[in-house]
Amino acid sequence: MKGIVCRHQDAEPRDLGGGTGRRVLAWSDRLMAVEVSFEAGAVGADHTHPHTQCSYVLSGRFSYSVEGESVELTPGDSIVVPSGLTHGTVCLEKGVLLDIFAPCRQDFLG
């Protein structure tokens, strides 16, 4: 196998508090996949980072904001947040996001 394989059971979940959790999946220097779980009402506080981010809704319902503009996302929806823009989410219904970052979020590996 020439690719990088990540088994879900081997990706250790990390409790982030406030009803959120993160599981780093496959990654390389240039790309990272992260599963982020939310309880209803949990907040992914507004923040910014130099990575481009794509969030894909696996389950649940989210109010996702970018630079103060909000949109409701449901399973199958996705959004791309360019580098440096302020963004965050509120979980309206318990769910899971698949976040893809380019380049890799080295701060998630520590």
FILUM-409162 format. One record per residue (C-alpha): residue in one letter; x, y, z; residue number from 1. Coordinates in nm, 3 decimals. Each point is the difference from the previous one (the first is absolute). Last residue first. Example, Ala and Ser with C-alpha at 12.3 -4.5 7.8 and 13.67 -1.06 7.14 Angstrom:
<site rest="S" u="1.367" v="-0.106" w="0.714" nr="2"/>
<site rest="A" u="-0.137" v="-0.344" w="0.066" nr="1"/>
***
This chain:
<site rest="G" u="0.061" v="1.714" w="2.009" nr="110"/>
<site rest="L" u="-0.144" v="-0.092" w="-0.339" nr="109"/>
<site rest="F" u="-0.281" v="0.256" w="-0.009" nr="108"/>
<site rest="D" u="0.247" v="0.293" w="0.007" nr="107"/>
<site rest="Q" u="0.158" v="-0.138" w="-0.320" nr="106"/>
<site rest="R" u="-0.323" v="0.080" w="-0.183" nr="105"/>
<site rest="C" u="0.091" v="-0.147" w="-0.341" nr="104"/>
<site rest="P" u="0.001" v="0.235" w="-0.299" nr="103"/>
<site rest="A" u="-0.273" v="-0.001" w="-0.102" nr="102"/>
<site rest="F" u="-0.273" v="-0.105" w="0.242" nr="101"/>
<site rest="I" u="-0.295" v="-0.237" w="-0.045" nr="100"/>
<site rest="D" u="-0.271" v="0.000" w="0.266" nr="99"/>
<site rest="L" u="-0.251" v="-0.285" w="0.016" nr="98"/>
<site rest="L" u="-0.282" v="0.123" w="0.218" nr="97"/>
<site rest="V" u="-0.207" v="-0.209" w="0.242" nr="96"/>
<site rest="G" u="-0.339" v="0.057" w="0.153" nr="95"/>
<site rest="K" u="-0.237" v="0.075" w="0.284" nr="94"/>
<site rest="E" u="-0.261" v="0.252" w="-0.124" nr="93"/>
<site rest="L" u="0.045" v="0.378" w="-0.001" nr="92"/>
<site rest="C" u="0.379" v="-0.012" w="0.029" nr="91"/>
<site rest="V" u="0.136" v="0.354" w="0.000" nr="90"/>
<site rest="T" u="0.286" v="0.074" w="-0.236" nr="89"/>
<site rest="G" u="0.304" v="0.220" w="-0.049" nr="88"/>
<site rest="H" u="0.183" v="0.212" w="-0.255" nr="87"/>
<site rest="T" u="0.238" v="0.296" w="-0.029" nr="86"/>
<site rest="L" u="0.181" v="-0.001" w="-0.335" nr="85"/>
<site rest="G" u="0.379" v="-0.046" w="-0.015" nr="84"/>
<site rest="S" u="0.020" v="-0.278" w="-0.257" nr="83"/>
<site rest="P" u="-0.313" v="-0.063" w="-0.202" nr="82"/>
<site rest="V" u="-0.299" v="-0.173" w="0.160" nr="81"/>
<site rest="V" u="-0.158" v="-0.264" w="-0.224" nr="80"/>
<site rest="I" u="-0.350" v="-0.123" w="0.084" nr="79"/>
<site rest="S" u="-0.172" v="-0.336" w="-0.025" nr="78"/>
<site rest="D" u="-0.350" v="-0.143" w="0.001" nr="77"/>
<site rest="G" u="-0.064" v="-0.376" w="-0.005" nr="76"/>
<site rest="P" u="-0.170" v="-0.004" w="0.339" nr="75"/>
<site rest="T" u="-0.131" v="0.346" w="0.096" nr="74"/>
<site rest="L" u="0.150" v="0.350" w="-0.008" nr="73"/>
<site rest="E" u="-0.168" v="0.324" w="0.109" nr="72"/>
<site rest="V" u="0.174" v="0.315" w="-0.123" nr="71"/>
<site rest="S" u="0.140" v="0.294" w="0.191" nr="70"/>
<site rest="E" u="0.183" v="0.317" w="-0.108" nr="69"/>
<site rest="G" u="0.222" v="0.156" w="0.268" nr="68"/>
<site rest="E" u="0.333" v="-0.060" w="-0.179" nr="67"/>
<site rest="V" u="-0.092" v="-0.365" w="-0.051" nr="66"/>
<site rest="S" u="-0.277" v="-0.153" w="0.210" nr="65"/>
<site rest="Y" u="-0.131" v="-0.355" w="0.022" nr="64"/>
<site rest="S" u="-0.336" v="-0.080" w="0.157" nr="63"/>
<site rest="F" u="0.017" v="-0.378" w="0.019" nr="62"/>
<site rest="R" u="-0.231" v="-0.301" w="-0.036" nr="61"/>
<site rest="G" u="0.085" v="-0.362" w="0.070" nr="60"/>
<site rest="S" u="0.194" v="-0.257" w="-0.200" nr="59"/>
<site rest="L" u="0.296" v="-0.026" w="-0.239" nr="58"/>
<site rest="V" u="0.012" v="0.374" w="-0.067" nr="57"/>
<site rest="Y" u="0.306" v="0.086" w="-0.211" nr="56"/>
<site rest="S" u="0.235" v="0.280" w="0.111" nr="55"/>
<site rest="C" u="0.273" v="0.122" w="-0.238" nr="54"/>
<site rest="Q" u="0.281" v="0.202" w="0.155" nr="53"/>
<site rest="T" u="0.282" v="0.205" w="-0.152" nr="52"/>
<site rest="H" u="0.266" v="0.036" w="0.267" nr="51"/>
<site rest="P" u="0.138" v="0.331" w="0.132" nr="50"/>
<site rest="H" u="-0.229" v="-0.002" w="0.305" nr="49"/>
<site rest="T" u="-0.303" v="0.192" w="0.125" nr="48"/>
<site rest="H" u="-0.243" v="-0.042" w="0.286" nr="47"/>
<site rest="D" u="-0.367" v="0.027" w="0.091" nr="46"/>
<site rest="A" u="-0.088" v="-0.255" w="0.265" nr="45"/>
<site rest="G" u="-0.101" v="-0.355" w="-0.101" nr="44"/>
<site rest="V" u="-0.306" v="-0.005" w="0.220" nr="43"/>
<site rest="A" u="-0.194" v="-0.290" w="0.148" nr="42"/>
<site rest="G" u="-0.378" v="0.042" w="0.010" nr="41"/>
<site rest="A" u="-0.072" v="-0.357" w="-0.110" nr="40"/>
<site rest="E" u="0.309" v="-0.213" w="0.069" nr="39"/>
<site rest="F" u="0.279" v="0.037" w="-0.254" nr="38"/>
<site rest="S" u="0.246" v="-0.241" w="-0.161" nr="37"/>
<site rest="V" u="0.299" v="0.107" w="-0.212" nr="36"/>
<site rest="E" u="0.160" v="-0.247" w="-0.241" nr="35"/>
<site rest="V" u="0.330" v="0.131" w="-0.137" nr="34"/>
<site rest="A" u="0.162" v="-0.048" w="-0.343" nr="33"/>
<site rest="M" u="0.339" v="0.162" w="-0.062" nr="32"/>
<site rest="L" u="0.192" v="0.119" w="-0.308" nr="31"/>
<site rest="R" u="0.344" v="0.132" w="-0.103" nr="30"/>
<site rest="D" u="0.232" v="-0.153" w="0.260" nr="29"/>
<site rest="S" u="-0.198" v="-0.323" w="-0.003" nr="28"/>
<site rest="W" u="-0.317" v="-0.104" w="0.181" nr="27"/>
<site rest="A" u="-0.252" v="-0.277" w="0.051" nr="26"/>
<site rest="L" u="-0.240" v="0.031" w="0.294" nr="25"/>
<site rest="V" u="0.030" v="0.237" w="0.295" nr="24"/>
<site rest="R" u="-0.295" v="-0.064" w="0.235" nr="23"/>
<site rest="R" u="-0.153" v="0.303" w="0.169" nr="22"/>
<site rest="G" u="-0.261" v="0.045" w="0.269" nr="21"/>
<site rest="T" u="-0.258" v="0.262" w="0.091" nr="20"/>
<site rest="G" u="-0.259" v="0.026" w="0.278" nr="19"/>
<site rest="G" u="0.161" v="0.294" w="0.180" nr="18"/>
<site rest="G" u="0.327" v="-0.182" w="0.044" nr="17"/>
<site rest="L" u="0.257" v="-0.087" w="-0.268" nr="16"/>
<site rest="D" u="-0.016" v="-0.374" w="0.062" nr="15"/>
<site rest="R" u="0.257" v="-0.169" w="-0.222" nr="14"/>
<site rest="P" u="-0.079" v="-0.316" w="-0.193" nr="13"/>
<site rest="E" u="0.295" v="-0.225" w="-0.091" nr="12"/>
<site rest="A" u="0.022" v="-0.097" w="-0.365" nr="11"/>
<site rest="D" u="0.076" v="-0.374" w="0.015" nr="10"/>
<site rest="Q" u="-0.366" v="-0.107" w="-0.011" nr="9"/>
<site rest="H" u="-0.051" v="0.220" w="-0.307" nr="8"/>
<site rest="R" u="0.280" v="-0.175" w="-0.189" nr="7"/>
<site rest="C" u="0.223" v="0.249" w="-0.180" nr="6"/>
<site rest="V" u="0.176" v="-0.103" w="-0.319" nr="5"/>
<site rest="I" u="0.263" v="0.213" w="-0.174" nr="4"/>
<site rest="G" u="0.039" v="-0.092" w="-0.364" nr="3"/>
<site rest="K" u="0.262" v="-0.209" w="-0.182" nr="2"/>
<site rest="M" u="-0.151" v="-0.330" w="0.107" nr="1"/>
***
